[in-house]
Structure formats: C-alpha cells, structure tokens
Amino acid sequence: MNNKKNSSKKKSHPFWRFFWLTFLVVSLWFAWYSFYAPSNDITWTNDIKSAQRLTNNSDKNIMVFFTAEWCSPCRIMKRKVFADNEIMKAINSKVVSVEINIDNPNSEALVKQYNIGATPTTIFINPEGKVIDYAIGKVEKTKFLEMLENQKRFSEK
C-alpha cells in the first residue's frame, strides 16, 4: 500500500528544473549587476561648501551628482560613465565633483535648494551656486563628455 502512494507522485519534467534554476541564476546576476559600481579615480567630496572653497583657487565649476543607495540607474551611471578613464580625466581636470546622497538628512537643504525630485540628477553650478547646466536621469558617456566640454566655455565667460 505504501509503495502505491509513492509511485503515484508525479515527478516534474527536467525542463522545469532547468528553467527555474536558470531563472534563479539570471535573477541573482541581474540584482548584483544592478547594484555593482566599481571604484573610480574621481576626486569626490560630499560637501558643497568645501567644493566652493576649492573653486576659489581655480577656474573650475562644480558638478553635483545627486544619488541614493537604492538608485539602480545611479549605479549603472557610476559603472558605465564615471568608471571610464576618459570621463575620469575630464571630470578631474574641468570641475570639482560633489556626490550628494539625497537620503542623508544633512543634504536636505541642498536637495530643496536645487529642487531635486529624481535620481540620478547631475547639475553643473558656478562657484556662487548658480545652475549652468543639468541632466535628470542616467546620462550616457558621449552626452556627459559634451556637458563637460561646455563647462570650459562657461568658465571662460
């Protein structure tokens, strides 16, 4: 009687085992990939006041990158744009870079000042804090290089 009970159970088809295992592996890889951001050689500060002091001794503008820990497009931008050697050199030579985590209570005033409603948001400001250029959302490498090149023209005025 006991043998009949065990033999009446249906075994799942091998395809479904393979399917769910593949689905699990791909899902885990995508989750890791979405939040992976390599280190870069950009000189970041997280304080706008110190960035303004740094620009007093140079002809650079300030780039402020508004991000959050949970922001997947921010991570993708850090991985695809900021980790690029050409971008790193351009940022370090043309602007003082500031990274602001919008979830940090200390950055609340800055988020309100520049009316930040989405991440990532990248703004370029002059040393006095006036917005020169901005981009809301993920920016691709070529567009970002174009924005950096425009900084040279703004600082020459």
C-alpha positions as CSV (number, residue, x, y, z in Angstrom):
1,M,0.0,0.0,0.0
2,N,2.8,2.4,0.9
3,N,4.5,1.7,-2.4
4,K,1.4,2.7,-4.4
5,K,1.3,6.1,-2.6
6,N,5.0,6.9,-3.5
7,S,4.7,5.7,-7.1
8,S,1.5,7.8,-7.7
9,K,3.5,11.0,-7.1
10,K,4.4,12.7,-10.4
11,K,7.9,13.8,-11.0
12,S,8.4,17.2,-12.6
13,H,9.8,17.3,-16.1
14,P,13.6,18.0,-16.2
15,F,12.9,21.1,-18.3
16,W,11.2,22.9,-15.4
17,R,14.0,22.2,-13.1
18,F,16.4,23.6,-15.6
19,F,14.1,26.6,-16.2
20,W,13.8,27.6,-12.6
21,L,17.5,27.1,-11.9
22,T,18.4,29.3,-14.8
23,F,15.8,31.9,-13.8
24,L,17.3,32.0,-10.3
25,V,20.8,32.4,-11.5
26,V,19.9,35.1,-14.0
27,S,17.9,37.0,-11.4
28,L,20.7,36.9,-8.9
29,W,23.2,38.0,-11.5
30,F,20.9,40.9,-12.6
31,A,20.5,42.0,-8.9
32,W,24.2,42.0,-8.4
33,Y,24.8,43.8,-11.7
34,S,22.2,46.5,-11.0
35,F,23.9,47.5,-7.7
36,Y,27.6,46.9,-8.6
37,A,29.5,50.2,-9.0
38,P,33.3,49.9,-9.4
39,S,35.6,52.4,-7.7
40,N,36.9,55.2,-9.7
41,D,39.7,57.8,-9.5
42,I,37.4,60.8,-9.4
43,T,38.1,63.2,-6.5
44,W,34.7,63.4,-4.9
45,T,33.6,65.5,-2.0
46,N,30.3,65.3,-0.2
47,D,30.2,68.9,1.0
48,I,29.2,71.8,-1.3
49,K,30.9,74.4,0.9
50,S,34.3,72.7,0.6
51,A,33.8,72.4,-3.1
52,Q,33.1,76.1,-3.3
53,R,36.3,76.8,-1.4
54,L,38.2,74.6,-3.8
55,T,36.9,76.5,-6.8
56,N,38.1,79.8,-5.3
57,N,41.7,78.8,-6.2
58,S,40.8,77.5,-9.7
59,D,38.7,78.4,-12.8
60,K,36.6,75.3,-12.4
61,N,32.8,75.0,-12.0
62,I,31.2,72.4,-9.6
63,M,29.5,69.2,-10.7
64,V,26.9,68.0,-8.2
65,F,25.7,64.4,-8.6
66,F,22.6,63.6,-6.7
67,T,22.3,59.9,-6.0
68,A,20.9,57.4,-3.5
69,E,21.9,53.9,-2.2
70,W,18.8,52.3,-3.7
71,C,19.1,54.1,-7.1
72,S,19.9,51.4,-9.8
73,P,20.3,54.0,-12.6
74,C,22.8,55.8,-10.5
75,R,24.8,52.6,-10.1
76,I,24.7,52.0,-13.8
77,M,25.9,55.5,-14.5
78,K,28.7,55.1,-12.0
79,R,29.7,51.8,-13.7
80,K,29.4,52.9,-17.3
81,V,30.2,56.6,-17.2
82,F,32.2,57.5,-14.1
83,A,34.5,54.4,-14.3
84,D,35.6,55.4,-17.8
85,N,39.2,56.7,-18.0
86,E,38.4,59.5,-20.4
87,I,35.5,60.7,-18.2
88,M,37.6,60.5,-15.0
89,K,40.3,62.6,-16.5
90,A,37.8,65.1,-17.9
91,I,36.0,65.4,-14.6
92,N,39.2,65.9,-12.5
93,S,40.5,68.5,-14.9
94,K,37.4,70.5,-15.6
95,V,35.2,70.5,-12.5
96,V,35.1,70.0,-8.7
97,S,32.9,67.0,-8.2
98,V,30.4,66.6,-5.3
99,E,28.3,63.5,-4.7
100,I,25.2,64.1,-2.6
101,N,23.2,61.2,-1.2
102,I,19.6,62.5,-1.1
103,D,18.7,60.2,1.7
104,N,21.2,61.8,4.0
105,P,19.4,64.2,6.4
106,N,22.3,66.7,6.1
107,S,21.7,67.1,2.4
108,E,18.0,68.1,2.8
109,A,18.6,71.8,2.3
110,L,20.6,71.3,-0.9
111,V,18.0,68.9,-2.3
112,K,15.4,71.6,-1.7
113,Q,17.6,74.4,-3.0
114,Y,18.1,72.7,-6.4
115,N,14.6,71.2,-6.4
116,I,15.8,67.6,-6.9
117,G,12.9,65.2,-7.4
118,A,14.6,62.3,-9.1
119,T,17.9,60.4,-9.1
120,P,20.3,60.5,-10.7
121,T,20.4,64.2,-11.3
122,T,23.6,65.9,-12.3
123,I,23.9,69.7,-12.2
124,F,26.8,72.0,-13.0
125,I,27.0,75.2,-11.0
126,N,29.4,78.1,-10.8
127,P,31.2,78.8,-7.6
128,E,28.4,81.1,-6.4
129,G,25.8,78.2,-6.8
130,K,24.1,79.4,-10.0
131,V,23.0,76.4,-12.2
132,I,24.8,76.4,-15.6
133,D,23.7,73.0,-16.9
134,Y,21.8,69.9,-15.7
135,A,20.6,66.5,-16.6
136,I,17.9,64.5,-14.9
137,G,18.3,60.7,-15.2
138,K,21.0,58.5,-16.5
139,V,23.4,60.2,-18.9
140,E,25.4,58.3,-21.5
141,K,29.1,58.8,-21.9
142,T,29.0,60.9,-25.1
143,K,26.4,63.3,-23.7
144,F,28.3,63.5,-20.4
145,L,31.5,64.4,-22.2
146,E,29.6,67.1,-24.2
147,M,28.4,68.5,-20.9
148,L,31.9,68.6,-19.5
149,E,33.2,70.3,-22.7
150,N,30.6,73.0,-22.2
151,Q,32.0,73.7,-18.8
152,K,35.1,75.1,-20.4
153,R,33.1,77.6,-22.3
154,F,31.1,78.7,-19.3
155,S,34.1,79.2,-17.1
156,E,35.8,81.3,-19.9
157,K,32.9,83.8,-19.8
